Amino acid sequence: MKTTKKVMIALAVAALVAPTLESCKKGENDPGLSLRSRKGRVAGQWTVKSWEEKSSTTSNSTYTQTTSPPSSSDGTNTGGSTSNSTVTFDGTNFKHKENWSNTSNNITYSGDTTYTGTGEIKYTFEKDGTFTMSFSSKYSRTKTTVPYTGATQVETWNQETTESRTGTWNFTAGIGKENKNKDGLVLTYASAESKTTTTNKVDFTFNSTTTTTTTTTTNSSKQTFDTNEIHENWYLDRLANKEIKAMVSGKTTSNYDNKTVQTSPSYTKTTTSVGTSTQNYTINITLSQK
């Protein structure tokens, strides 16, 4: 009799637990059982372990250039740019490929750029529904050419970038609602700031005499976004205690204010630009926690 009661109790507990176990699994590769809620699993600090992005960007700007000493190209003009790029990241190493076109003062420049580097990407999701994203990268390359007999030119290029973004996040069905279908996240950006410093050093050697010329360019940018729009949709393929795998689609339209200062031994050039930028992108991303 006691054995029968124990079996009946076990079956009753299993019946109660089964729906809970099923509700834990939203994404295709979610764990079957987790003692933490989905909100609890998202909240925290995350490091990006892999990132595969494809994007297209268009922008329109008003540029103002001043040079010391003055240059004939100083003044204000309008222009725009388009670019298509792919970025891959394995948690340490970046590879960036970009096809771009810039128009300024009725002159169009275009080209293809490929470079590799190192860096990190981090996200922090707070339980109150806010988030921050930080990005840093370092790229470098060295090119040696022989302009003519007896001469050697070594060009060393380095670029360092830092970027931070803030905004809000939510589940696709909303945090705290009774009907929860938390198979995805939606992100809305509020602001973004970035700074890029590029150094180009050219060592020119002829008849055992070397002349070095260094040009440094610093670009600072601030962006603001429409906080009434959803900028990113994350489909959560896997949401575990220490790992998130997501397929991200996004579109952002922002107003930006850029300032670029280029210094060399012979001049200093300052360019300011204000305008709008629209970007469409998809990302496959994997994040992890310690």
Secondary structure in CASP SS format (residue, H / E / C, confidence):
PFRMAT SS
TARGET T0000
AUTHOR 0000-0000-0000
METHOD secondary structure of the structure
MODEL  1
M C 1.00
K H 1.00
T H 1.00
T H 1.00
K H 1.00
K H 1.00
V H 1.00
M H 1.00
I H 1.00
A H 1.00
L H 1.00
A H 1.00
V H 1.00
A H 1.00
A H 1.00
L H 1.00
V H 1.00
A H 1.00
P H 1.00
T H 1.00
L H 1.00
E H 1.00
S H 1.00
C H 1.00
K C 1.00
K C 1.00
G C 1.00
E C 1.00
N C 1.00
D C 1.00
P C 1.00
G C 1.00
L C 1.00
S C 1.00
L C 1.00
R C 1.00
S C 1.00
R H 1.00
K H 1.00
G H 1.00
R H 1.00
V H 1.00
A C 1.00
G E 1.00
Q E 1.00
W E 1.00
T E 1.00
V E 1.00
K E 1.00
S E 1.00
W E 1.00
E E 1.00
E E 1.00
K E 1.00
S E 1.00
S E 1.00
T E 1.00
T E 1.00
S E 1.00
N E 1.00
S E 1.00
T E 1.00
Y E 1.00
T E 1.00
Q E 1.00
T E 1.00
T E 1.00
S E 1.00
P C 1.00
P C 1.00
S C 1.00
S C 1.00
S C 1.00
D C 1.00
G E 1.00
T E 1.00
N E 1.00
T E 1.00
G E 1.00
G E 1.00
S E 1.00
T E 1.00
S E 1.00
N E 1.00
S E 1.00
T E 1.00
V E 1.00
T E 1.00
F E 1.00
D C 1.00
G C 1.00
T C 1.00
N E 1.00
F E 1.00
K E 1.00
H E 1.00
K E 1.00
E E 1.00
N E 1.00
W E 1.00
S E 1.00
N E 1.00
T E 1.00
S E 1.00
N C 1.00
N C 1.00
I E 1.00
T E 1.00
Y E 1.00
S E 1.00
G E 1.00
D E 1.00
T E 1.00
T E 1.00
Y E 1.00
T E 1.00
G E 1.00
T E 1.00
G E 1.00
E E 1.00
I E 1.00
K E 1.00
Y E 1.00
T E 1.00
F E 1.00
E C 1.00
K C 1.00
D C 1.00
G C 1.00
T E 1.00
F E 1.00
T E 1.00
M E 1.00
S E 1.00
F E 1.00
S E 1.00
S E 1.00
K E 1.00
Y E 1.00
S E 1.00
R E 1.00
T E 1.00
K E 1.00
T E 1.00
T E 1.00
V C 1.00
P C 1.00
Y C 1.00
T C 1.00
G C 1.00
A E 1.00
T E 1.00
Q E 1.00
V E 1.00
E E 1.00
T E 1.00
W E 1.00
N E 1.00
Q E 1.00
E E 1.00
T E 1.00
T E 1.00
E E 1.00
S E 1.00
R E 1.00
T E 1.00
G E 1.00
T E 1.00
W E 1.00
N E 1.00
F E 1.00
T C 1.00
A C 1.00
G C 1.00
I C 1.00
G C 1.00
K C 1.00
E C 1.00
N C 1.00
K C 1.00
N C 1.00
K C 1.00
D C 1.00
G E 1.00
L E 1.00
V E 1.00
L E 1.00
T E 1.00
Y E 1.00
A E 1.00
S E 1.00
A E 1.00
E E 1.00
S E 1.00
K E 1.00
T E 1.00
T E 1.00
T E 1.00
T E 1.00
N E 1.00
K E 1.00
V E 1.00
D E 1.00
F E 1.00
T E 1.00
F E 1.00
N C 1.00
S C 1.00
T E 1.00
T E 1.00
T E 1.00
T E 1.00
T E 1.00
T E 1.00
T E 1.00
T E 1.00
T E 1.00
T E 1.00
N E 1.00
S E 1.00
S E 1.00
K E 1.00
Q E 1.00
T E 1.00
F E 1.00
D C 1.00
T C 1.00
N C 1.00
E C 1.00
I C 1.00
H C 1.00
E E 1.00
N E 1.00
W E 1.00
Y E 1.00
L E 1.00
D E 1.00
R E 1.00
L E 1.00
A C 1.00
N C 1.00
K C 1.00
E E 1.00
I E 1.00
K E 1.00
A E 1.00
M E 1.00
V E 1.00
S E 1.00
G E 1.00
K E 1.00
T E 1.00
T E 1.00
S E 1.00
N E 1.00
Y E 1.00
D E 1.00
N E 1.00
K E 1.00
T E 1.00
V E 1.00
Q E 1.00
T E 1.00
S C 1.00
P C 1.00
S C 1.00
Y C 1.00
T E 1.00
K E 1.00
T E 1.00
T E 1.00
T E 1.00
S E 1.00
V E 1.00
G E 1.00
T E 1.00
S E 1.00
T E 1.00
Q E 1.00
N E 1.00
Y E 1.00
T E 1.00
I E 1.00
N E 1.00
I E 1.00
T E 1.00
L E 1.00
S E 1.00
Q C 1.00
K C 1.00
END
